[in-house]
Amino acid sequence: MVITDSPFPTDDVEREVLGRVGAEVHRFHCKSEEDVMEKAEEADAILCDLAPLTRKVISSLKKTRVIAEYGIGYDNIDIKAASERGIILCNAPDFLTYEVADHTVSLILALVRKIPWIYVSTKGGEWNWEKFKPIQNLDGKTVGIIGFGRIGRQVAERLEAFKVRIVAYDPYVPSEFIQRLKVEPLALDALLREAEIITVHTALTEGTRHLIGERELKLMKKSAVLVNAARGAIIDQRALYKALKNGWINAAALDVLEKEPPSADEPLLKLENVIVTPHIAWYSEKSALRLQRIPAEEVARVLTGERPRHPVNPEILPKITDKI
């Protein structure tokens, strides 16, 4: 079993989980296709974080049954190539649900109440609340949630307490289900036009890359604030800079960027109407442990002939079961 790369300082958890099924764990720090091909060619299973598992890499794997991703997103993995080779791909879709929902609501409140700017001013010696007028309350505002999966639903649940109108766009979730949760389903353009607060919680796919671009930003209210704690590339970063610079929208809070870490001259970082946090929405002490354990447990299940709990390509599971 090969760990191509990992966000954790040790692999004690993986060794403990996989040791129970007799798997040897070999950890590396792969960054390139060549690194992965060299280290994982003979691996029965792979745990990965950001290492590129492209079609070229996957075609070089001789024995691999399962690839497990540290996290929800798997845009570093060619899932079609993996499926063609009969390799099951697993992720950890629920390790961070509550943390990201908490962080999202925190960013919304920080934007609406202008907390970061008030903090900097007050710590700098000013005591002037009037400087920050106008400040609005949340009561009665419309919050638009793009992506109504686990995290989007938890955000909606938390926001109910603020007496806001909640609308959601998700083409993969039935309208009836959204309505049962006291949320109004809307088409994307309608949501962008109506919401004062918009928060993004969809996966990054070819269909959602730059889902929010110049056209979509121009549909939003000039008073709107935009929050992204999903994937940076869902929003066209250059278009967002223009929108914030030219007043198409009011402000943004971003936990993710298209390039991480950003370059020192990233234009967005120079704007005063942007809050940026360093891709930390996922983190708590509990979520970090879950993130390390869940993918290792998925690998253990597949290696012992059990059905994984979080398959990304479940359509190939019968074929894999036949091979094991």
Order of alpha helices (4+ residues) and beta strands (2+ residues): beta-alpha-beta-alpha-beta-alpha-beta-alpha-beta-alpha-alpha-beta-alpha-beta-alpha-beta-alpha-beta-alpha-beta-alpha-beta-beta-alpha-alpha
